[in-house]
């Protein structure tokens, strides 16, 4: 029993950062969804760098015309917000 406690403590210590990261960044974007978003934005002249889930939609960092943009897309892949990054 005394050997089990340190092992359990180690497992919990290693698992906590992964759980925190998953709740902070949200679930990973499925490959087919990412491909759809990238294709749609590339048609509009963007170069996509990152796609993450956020609040039921997606947050995308992309460049267009030499400027860096942060885009919010809803679940239907419509752009609901576009802000220039500093």
Buried (B, 14 or more C-beta within 10 A) or exposed (E): EEEEEEEEEEEEEEEEEEEEEEEEEBEEBEEEBBEBBBEBBEEEEBEBEEBBBEEEBBBBBBBBEEEBBBBBBEEEEEBEEBEEEE
